[in-house]
Amino acid sequence: MKFNSPKFKSKFKRVLFLSIGWAIAAEYIAIIQFAAYSIKTGTRFLNENFMAVLVLTFVEVFSAGLVLAIFEVFYFTDRFKNRSFGSAVLIKSFFYTTVLILLVFIIAFVESVINESFSSDFFNNIAPALLLFLFTWCPVFLISIFMLQVSDKYGQGVLLKFILGKYNTPKEEVRIFMFLDLKSSTSIAEALGNVKYYELLNDFFYDVTDAIIESKGEIYQYVGDEIVLSWNIDSGILDNNCLNCFFNIRDTIKKHSVKYETKYGLVPSFKAGVHYGEVTVGEIGVLKREIVFSGDVLNTTARIQELCNKYNEKLIVSKDILDKMNLQNEFISKEIGQISLRGRAVPVILYSVRKNSNLI
């Protein structure tokens, strides 16, 4: 993984979110404890010791949290992809709380040895502090891991949008959409059976996620065997991200071809349509809230994807979005047809897009 890649940047943001979040929680806990101590002893709350404790607490917790967060984001997350939501939150929270308790115990033990204050009552003296630490920090880890799991479940950034109320009232945006669909899904499902086919879809969706992140795409919906991806207009056009996404997914599946052949007896192939336009976006629903896009661009993109079989192409895009991009020599485009849409005077002109094999 390259350090300047969107995938690494996305993961690093999550690391910082956890580390800073835990450090802020530690500051809050330290303030409460210091206030309680000041009231009990009658000492002045704001003093030099108080500021020193806050600074030291932030540095210590942020440093330890950084290590744990890197472990969580770059290693632990993938190991829990097949576990239930609840078990992942509980196991991770228990793990991190236990690790920090051990660290506190070790630090206290080392300090007592250095200060030559270690005695037979060491364990009895530190037990109440460890117990308090457990009840204090376990909820912190539960909340932070819960938020990460929710983010993974509903899409990166979706939780923050709900919290900030970004789409509490409908807004109009210009966005790019890609409808990506597995080919021959019906016959594959019949051959594999429902359960095995579900496992295939789950593996496919999981494997392509990194390629989507690399291209700065957002997963809008999973619809059966189809993924609906979206970009804001600037990030989708930048570096031809909305086109590179398709070919990054193709290369990813090719890299995992042995796994798919061994497990399912086939390598999944897919087709996609790309278009852009103005949509209305907002929160909708009562019992189940979702951020939903609405507009003709979604119907048009779905129609474009459906025409891949007719023209025997894997990627078809509209001239509208193609005109906004700078393909240079990276891609080869060819006009193949057009769609006439009801209510629209000008038909949508379609192009097939392929990678320039001379550059591969």
C-alpha positions in Angstrom: 0.0 0.0 0.0 1.4 3.3 -1.1 1.6 6.0 1.6 0.2 8.7 -0.7 -2.7 6.5 -2.0 -6.3 7.4 -1.2 -6.7 4.0 0.6 -3.8 4.7 3.0 -5.1 8.2 3.6 -8.5 6.9 4.4 -7.1 4.4 6.9 -4.8 7.0 8.4 -7.7 9.3 9.0 -9.4 6.5 11.0 -6.2 6.0 13.0 -6.1 9.7 13.9 -9.9 9.7 14.7 -9.3 6.9 17.2 -6.1 8.2 18.7 -7.4 11.8 19.2 -10.8 10.5 20.4 -9.2 8.4 23.1 -6.9 11.2 24.1 -9.8 13.6 24.5 -11.7 11.0 26.5 -8.6 10.7 28.7 -8.5 14.5 29.2 -12.1 14.5 30.2 -11.6 11.6 32.7 -8.5 13.3 34.1 -10.5 16.6 34.6 -13.3 14.8 36.5 -10.9 12.9 38.7 -8.8 16.0 39.4 -12.0 18.0 40.3 -13.2 15.2 42.6 -9.7 15.2 44.3 -9.8 19.0 44.7 -13.2 19.0 46.3 -12.2 16.1 48.6 -8.9 17.8 49.7 -10.0 21.4 49.5 -7.2 22.3 47.2 -7.3 24.8 44.3 -8.6 23.1 41.1 -6.6 25.0 38.5 -2.9 24.8 39.3 0.4 23.9 37.8 0.0 20.2 38.7 -3.4 20.2 36.9 -1.9 21.5 33.6 1.0 19.1 33.9 -1.3 16.2 34.4 -3.4 17.2 31.4 -0.4 17.5 29.1 1.2 14.2 30.3 -2.2 12.4 30.0 -2.7 13.6 26.5 0.8 12.6 25.3 0.7 9.2 27.0 -2.8 8.2 25.8 -2.3 9.6 22.3 1.0 7.6 22.0 -0.5 4.4 23.3 -3.7 5.0 21.3 -1.8 5.6 18.1 -0.2 2.1 18.4 -3.6 0.4 19.2 -5.4 2.4 16.4 -2.8 1.3 13.8 -3.3 -2.3 14.9 -7.1 -1.9 14.7 -7.3 -0.2 11.3 -4.5 -2.0 9.4 -4.9 -5.5 10.9 -7.8 -6.1 13.3 -10.6 -4.9 11.0 -10.0 -7.4 8.3 -9.8 -10.3 10.8 -13.4 -9.5 12.0 -15.1 -9.0 8.7 -17.1 -12.2 9.1 -18.1 -11.7 12.7 -21.4 -10.3 13.9 -21.7 -6.6 14.6 -22.2 -7.1 18.4 -19.4 -9.7 18.9 -16.9 -7.5 17.0 -17.7 -4.5 19.2 -17.5 -6.5 22.5 -14.4 -8.5 21.6 -12.4 -5.5 20.4 -13.5 -3.3 23.4 -12.5 -6.1 25.8 -9.1 -6.5 24.0 -8.2 -2.9 24.1 -9.3 -2.4 27.7 -7.2 -5.4 28.7 -4.2 -4.2 26.9 -4.4 -0.7 28.5 -4.9 -2.2 32.0 -1.8 -4.4 31.5 0.1 -1.3 30.3 -1.0 0.7 33.4 0.0 -2.3 35.6 3.4 -2.6 34.0 4.1 1.2 34.2 3.1 1.3 37.9 5.3 -1.8 38.6 8.3 -0.3 36.8 7.8 3.1 38.6 7.6 1.4 42.0 10.8 -0.5 41.3 12.6 2.6 40.1 11.5 4.6 43.1 12.2 1.6 45.4 8.7 1.7 46.7 7.6 -1.8 45.7 6.2 -3.8 48.6 4.1 -6.9 49.2 1.0 -4.6 49.2 1.6 -3.5 45.7 -1.2 -5.6 44.2 -3.7 -4.6 46.9 -2.8 -0.9 46.4 -3.1 -0.9 42.7 -6.2 -3.1 42.4 -8.8 -0.3 43.1 -7.1 1.9 40.5 -7.2 -0.9 37.9 -10.9 -1.6 38.7 -11.7 2.1 38.3 -9.7 2.2 35.1 -11.7 -0.8 33.8 -15.1 0.8 34.5 -13.9 4.2 33.1 -12.4 3.1 29.9 -14.6 0.1 28.8 -17.5 2.5 27.8 -15.0 4.7 25.9 -13.8 1.7 23.8 -17.3 0.5 23.3 -18.5 3.8 21.9 -15.4 4.3 19.6 -15.4 0.8 18.2 -19.2 1.0 17.8 -18.8 4.1 15.7 -16.2 2.5 13.6 -18.4 -0.6 13.0 -21.3 1.6 12.1 -19.1 3.5 9.7 -18.1 0.2 8.1 -21.7 -1.0 7.9 -23.3 2.1 6.4 -20.4 3.5 4.5 -17.5 5.8 5.4 -18.7 9.3 6.2 -22.4 8.4 6.4 -22.5 8.4 10.2 -20.9 11.8 10.3 -23.3 13.2 7.8 -26.2 11.9 10.0 -24.7 13.4 13.1 -24.1 16.8 11.5 -27.5 16.7 9.7 -25.9 17.5 6.4 -28.9 16.1 4.4 -31.6 16.7 7.0 -33.2 19.0 4.4 -32.9 18.0 0.7 -30.1 19.5 -1.3 -29.3 19.5 -5.0 -25.8 18.1 -6.1 -24.1 17.2 -9.3 -22.8 13.7 -9.0 -21.3 10.9 -11.1 -22.8 7.4 -10.8 -21.6 4.0 -11.8 -23.9 0.9 -11.9 -21.7 -2.2 -11.7 -23.4 -5.5 -12.2 -22.1 -9.1 -12.2 -22.6 -10.9 -15.5 -24.6 -14.1 -15.8 -25.6 -13.9 -12.2 -28.8 -16.0 -12.6 -27.0 -18.9 -14.1 -24.2 -18.6 -11.6 -26.7 -18.6 -8.7 -28.4 -21.7 -10.1 -25.1 -23.5 -10.5 -23.7 -22.6 -7.0 -26.9 -22.6 -5.0 -28.2 -19.7 -2.9 -25.9 -19.9 0.0 -22.7 -20.4 -2.1 -23.8 -17.6 -4.4 -24.3 -15.3 -1.4 -20.7 -16.1 -0.3 -19.5 -15.3 -3.8 -21.2 -11.9 -3.6 -19.8 -11.2 -0.2 -16.3 -12.0 -1.3 -16.7 -9.9 -4.4 -18.0 -6.9 -2.6 -15.3 -7.2 0.0 -12.4 -7.6 -2.5 -13.5 -4.6 -4.6 -13.8 -2.1 -1.7 -10.1 -1.1 -1.7 -10.3 -0.4 -5.4 -13.3 1.8 -4.8 -11.5 3.7 -2.0 -8.4 4.1 -4.2 -10.6 5.9 -6.8 -12.3 8.1 -4.1 -15.6 6.5 -4.9 -18.5 6.1 -2.4 -20.7 2.9 -2.2 -24.2 4.2 -2.4 -26.1 0.9 -2.5 -25.8 -2.8 -2.9 -28.8 -4.0 -5.0 -28.8 -7.7 -5.3 -25.7 -8.5 -7.4 -25.2 -4.9 -8.3 -23.1 -2.1 -6.7 -24.1 1.5 -7.2 -21.1 3.9 -6.8 -21.1 7.6 -6.6 -18.6 10.5 -6.8 -19.0 14.2 -6.4 -18.2 15.7 -9.8 -14.7 17.0 -8.9 -13.3 13.8 -7.3 -14.8 11.6 -10.0 -13.2 13.6 -12.9 -9.9 14.0 -11.1 -7.3 11.6 -12.5 -10.2 9.9 -14.3 -11.2 8.3 -11.0 -14.7 7.1 -12.1 -13.1 5.2 -15.0 -10.1 4.0 -13.3 -12.3 2.5 -10.6 -13.7 0.0 -13.0 -10.3 -1.1 -14.2 -8.9 -1.2 -10.7 -11.8 -3.6 -9.8 -11.0 -5.7 -12.8 -7.3 -5.9 -11.8 -8.3 -6.8 -8.2 -10.5 -9.6 -9.2 -7.8 -10.9 -11.6 -5.4 -10.9 -8.7 -7.8 -13.0 -6.7 -8.7 -15.3 -9.6 -7.1 -18.4 -8.1 -9.1 -18.0 -4.9 -12.4 -17.7 -6.8 -11.6 -20.6 -9.1 -10.7 -22.8 -6.1 -13.7 -21.8 -4.0 -16.4 -21.3 -6.6 -15.1 -22.8 -9.9 -15.3 -19.5 -11.7 -13.9 -15.9 -11.7 -16.7 -13.3 -11.6 -17.0 -10.9 -14.5 -18.9 -7.7 -14.5 -20.1 -4.8 -16.6 -20.8 -1.1 -15.8 -22.4 2.1 -16.9 -21.3 5.6 -16.0 -23.2 8.9 -16.3 -23.5 12.1 -14.4 -26.1 14.7 -13.6 -28.0 16.7 -11.0 -29.7 14.8 -8.2 -31.6 15.7 -5.1 -30.2 14.1 -1.9 -31.6 14.0 1.6 -32.5 11.8 4.5 -35.6 9.8 4.1 -37.6 7.2 6.1 -39.0 6.9 9.6 -38.3 3.5 11.1 -35.1 3.3 9.0 -33.3 6.5 7.9 -31.2 6.6 4.8 -29.5 9.1 2.7 -31.1 8.8 -0.7 -30.3 10.2 -4.2 -33.2 11.0 -6.5 -33.1 12.1 -10.2 -33.2 11.0 -13.8 -29.4 10.4 -13.8 -29.9 7.2 -11.8 -32.4 5.7 -14.2 -30.2 6.8 -17.2 -27.1 5.1 -15.6 -29.1 1.9 -15.0 -30.2 1.9 -18.7 -26.6 2.4 -19.8 -25.4 -0.5 -17.8 -28.2 -2.7 -19.2 -26.9 -2.0 -22.7 -23.5 -3.5 -22.1 -24.9 -6.9 -23.1 -26.5 -5.6 -26.3 -23.2 -4.0 -27.4 -21.0 -6.7 -25.9 -19.1 -4.2 -23.9 -17.9 -4.2 -20.3 -17.8 -0.4 -19.7 -20.2 2.1 -21.4 -20.2 5.7 -20.4 -22.2 8.7 -21.6 -20.7 11.4 -23.9 -21.8 13.9 -21.2 -19.3 12.7 -18.7 -16.7 11.7 -21.2 -16.6 15.3 -22.5 -15.6 16.5 -19.0 -12.6 14.1 -18.7 -9.1 14.2 -20.1 -8.5 10.6 -21.3 -5.2 11.4 -23.1 -3.6 8.0 -24.1 -4.7 6.1 -21.0 -8.1 5.0 -22.5 -9.6 4.2 -25.8 -13.2 5.4 -26.4 -15.5 4.5 -29.2 -19.0 5.8 -30.0 -21.4 2.9 -30.1 -25.0 4.2 -29.9 -27.5 6.3 -28.1 -30.5 6.2 -25.8 -33.6 8.1 -26.4 -35.3 8.9 -23.1 -38.9 9.9 -22.5 -39.2 13.6 -21.6 -35.7 14.4 -23.0 -35.4 16.0 -26.5 -31.7 15.2 -26.9 -30.7 11.5 -26.8 -27.8 10.3 -24.6 -24.8 9.4 -26.8 -22.9 6.4 -25.6 -19.2 5.4 -25.8 -17.4 2.2 -24.9 -14.2 2.7 -22.9 -11.2 0.4 -22.7 -7.8 0.6 -21.3 -5.1 1.3 -23.8 -3.4 -2.1 -24.0 -0.1 -0.4 -25.2 0.2 1.2 -21.8 -0.5 -1.9 -19.7 
